[in-house]
Amino acid sequence: VNFDNIVYGKDDVKISTRMANAQVMQQLAKQDPLLLTGSADLFSSNKNYLTDYSTFSLSDRSGRNIQFGVREHAMGAIANGICYDGYFHPSCATFLVFSDYMRAAIRVAALSNLHSLFLFTHDSIAVGEDGPTHQPVEVVASLRCIPNLYVVRPADREELVGAWQLYYSEKNRPFAFILTRQDIPTLDEISVAERRSGVMRGGYIAKLEKKQLRCIVISCGSELSIALQAAEKFEDVRVVSMPCMERFDEQPLDWKEYVLPTNCRSRVVIEAGISMPWYKYAGIDGEYICVERFGFSGSKDDLFYENGITVENLIQKIGD
């Protein structure tokens, strides 16, 4: 697969990663005839339908889209079954909060070294009006607990391309892509090459400090743009993008030390989920802007404000 050919519309200053994923998948499908996808009755929301191809059925065995219906566990199990022959690249999609219904299938994929791809959209309390039942506060953390599963939460469309590059480079483990419903900024202050290659290493420096390093802000997904905005107010603050913890943890010690130098213990984490997975990077000295409770029904902006996931709150934490 040639990722240099992956392009986006010129006017996509803001785009959700679920929509970015839709654009990438349409282009990848033309290069990879073995790429299949399906959804648990949520194609219209997950945006992973391959528009140039038909739906698989008894009368159309050439279809590359699978209508799984509302049966997430069966969907994951079927995707795993397709993986076992080693030829096809199957993916399946649902809302992130429903990943618990298919957790056993995800776990089997991980322990069996299968190349299944699980696409999870509506990735945080930013789903807003759907209320706390649909807001996956703890779910990303629970997926990060599964050994051998790469959980990738890209911060924009170019990190999303990097996630697909990582998927095609690693054949013996499953992946979970964690994607936004809401539009988020395209982070063009970071070069395309840095964003894509940074995901391939799991974590990278998104903004380098201009003076002697005092504080490191660590983030991923939609919150990385907040981290970058806040860091503009300081010259001694570094921003690290951490889209895939599992990949970063496998990097050589010199890369990890370069990104997160041990002599800088002042660290702030910002993610719209529970703080538990981040303690290994920020430690007991760290500050955490995370979501430690179930949410409520409201707009994305109201929910982020009530939980302190704002530029203003992050600036205060960095300043302290």
N, C-alpha and C positions, 0 to 999 in steps of 0.2 A: 504494500500500500504506500502510495506517494502522498505524504502529508503536505508537501509544498503546494499541491494543487487545491488544498482546502481553502476556500475563500468565503467571505461574508459580504452582505450588502454594505455599500459605503456609508449609508445613513444610520447604521446601527450603533449610535452613540450609547444607547442603553438597550440591553436585551437580556431577558432571563436566560439562565443556563439551560432550562428545558427547551426553549426555542432555539438556542445556539446548538444544542444537541440534535434537534430536528434537522437543522441545516447540514450539520456534519454527517449525520446518518444517510441523508439522501445522496450525498457525494461519495461516501464510502461504499454504499451499496452498488454503485456503478463500477467501482474498482474491485470489489470483493463479492463474487457471485455466491459465496457461502454465508454471507451475513443474513441472518434471519432475526425477526423480532416479533414480539407479541405483547398484549396488555390484558390486565384483568378488568375488562370492560371500561377502560379509561383511556383509549387511544386519543380521544379529543382533548384530554387534559394532559396526558403524558407527552403527547406530540411526537411519538416515535413511529408512527405509521409510515411505511415506505411508499410514497405516493406513486411512484412509477411501476409498482408491482401489485399483483393481485393478492387476495386473501386465500390462504390455504384451506382446502375443503375436499370432500370426497370426489367432487367433480373437477377440481383444479389442484393437482398435486404440485404444480409449479409455483403456487403462491408463497410469498416470503413474509406475509403478515399472518399471525395466528391470533384468532379471537378465543382467548382462554375462558372468558366469562368470569363471574365473580367467585373465583376459587384460587386464591393466591398460592396456597400450599401446592396444589396440583400444578399450577403454572411453573413454580420453581422446580418441582420434581421432573416435569416434562422437559424443561430447558436442560436440566442435568442429564436426562436420558439422551437427549440429542447430542450432548457434549461427549458422551462416552466413546463414540466411534472416532473422535479426534479430527473429523473433517470440518464440520460446520461451526459457525460462530453465532450461537443463539443468544439473544438478549430478551429480557422480559421486564415489564414495567408496571408499577402501581404507585400510589402515594407512599411516602416514607413511613407514615404512621402505621400503615398496613403491613410493613415488613415483618412484624411479629407473627402474623398469620403464616408466613412462609419461612420462619426462622429455622425449622428443622431441615428444610431443603437447602437453605444457605449453608447450614452447618455441614451437611453431607457433601456439598460441593467443595467446601474448604478441606475436609478431612480426606476427600477422594482426589484432590488436586485437579479438579475439573475447571475448565476455562469458561464457566458460565459468567454472564454479565447481567447484573441486576440493576435496573434503572429506577431510581426513587426520586420522584418530584415532590414539590410542596414541602420544602426541607426544614421549616422552622416555624416559630410563632408568627412569622410574616404571612402565613395563610390567613391570619386575622379573623375575619368574620365567621369562619367555620367553627370557631370556638375551641376550647381546650381538648375536646375528644380528638380533634384532627391536628393538633399542634404537637409535633414530635419532640418534646422537650428533652427526653432522655434517650431517644432511639439511636441517634448517631453514636453515642457513647456505647450503647449495647452492641452495635455492630462492630465497633472497634475492638471489642473484647474477643471476637472470634479469631482464633489462630488461623494463619494462612489466608485470610481474606484481606484484600486491599480495599480500603474504604477511601474514596477520592471525592473531596468536596471542592470543586474548582471555583475560583473567585471571579472569573469572567470567561468570555468565549475562547480566548487563546489558551487559558489554562485548561479549558474543556478539550481542546485539540490535544494538548499534552496528555490528558487523561486517556484519550483514545490511543495515542502513541504508546503509552505505558501498557495499555491492554494488549496491543498487538505484539509487544516485546516480551511479555510474560505469558507463557503458554500453560503453565502448570499450577495455576491458582485462580480462584474466582475473584470478581471485582464487584463492588457496589459503587455506582456513581450517585452522588447526593446533589440534587439539582433544585434550583429555585423556581418558584412560580412567578415572583415579582421581577420586573426589570431591574437590572443593576448596571452600574457604569462599566464601560469598557476601559480597562486600565492601561491606556496607551502611554502613560508616563514610564511604564516598564516596556522594554522592547519585546517584540513578538518572540524572538529567539529565547530570551531570558524566561518568559512565562512558560513556554512549552518545555524547554529543557529543565526548568526548575521543578515542574511536576514530575519529570522523569527521575529526579533525585528526591522527591517527596517533600522537600522544604528548601527554601532559598531566600536570599536577601532581596526583598522587594524594594526597599529604600535604604540606602547607606547613609549613615550619619556623616555630617560635615566637620564636626569637631570631635574631641575625645569622647568615646562612647560612654554614656551614662545610663541609658535605659533601652531595653529591647521590648517592642510590642510584637506579640505573636498572634496571628489570626489566620482565618481561611474563609472561603465562601463569600457570601455577600457582605460580611463584616470587614473584609480586608479593605474595602474602599473607605470605610469609616476610619480604620487605622491609618491609612495613608493621608487622609485629610487632617487628622489630628496631629500627625507627625510633622506636617508642614510648619507648625508653630514652634518647632524646636530644631536646633542644629546638632544636638548631641543624642538624638534618638534614632534607633534603627527599627525598621519594620521587617518582620520575617513572615513570609507566606508559608503555611504548613498544610497543603492540600491533602497529603497522604502520610500520616504518621508512620504507618507500617513500612513504607518505602524509605522514609528518612531514617528510621531506626536501623535499617540494614546498610546504611552508607558507611564508608570508612570514617574512622575517628577524626581524621584531619578535616574532612568536610563538615562534620557535625561541630567541631570546634571552631571552624571558620564562620559558620552560620550563627552558632550560639556559644560564643566564647565563655568559658567557665568563670573568667574573672569579672564578668558583669552579672551580678546577682539581682539587679533591679529589673524586674520583668513584669509586663502586664499582658494578660491574655484577654481577648474579646471574641466571644462566639455566642451565638443565640442558641445555646444548649447548656447542659450541665457542665460543671467545671472539672469533674472527676478525671477525664483522660489527660488533662493538661498539666497535672501536678508534676509529671516527670520532666517537664520542660521549664516550668516556672518555680517549682519548689515551694517551701513554706514561707519564703520571703516574697513570693509573687503576689500580685494583685489580680483579681479575676472579675471581669465584667461578663457574667454568664447568666443563665436562667435556671434558678434553683427551685422553681415552683411551676405548677401548671398554670396556664394562661387564662385568658378570658376572651370573650367575643368583642372584637373591636378592630379598628383599622390597623394596618401594619405599622404606621407611624406612631399611633397611640400605644401599641404594645411594645415597640422598641423604646419609646420614651419612658414608659412605666417601669421597664426593666433596666433602664440606664444604658441601653445600647445606642449611645449617641456620641457624636464628636465632642460635644461639650463635656460630658462625663469622663470620656477617655482623656481629654486634655487635663482635667483636674487630677485624675489618677497618675498621669505621667508627671505632672508638676509636683505632686506630693512626694 
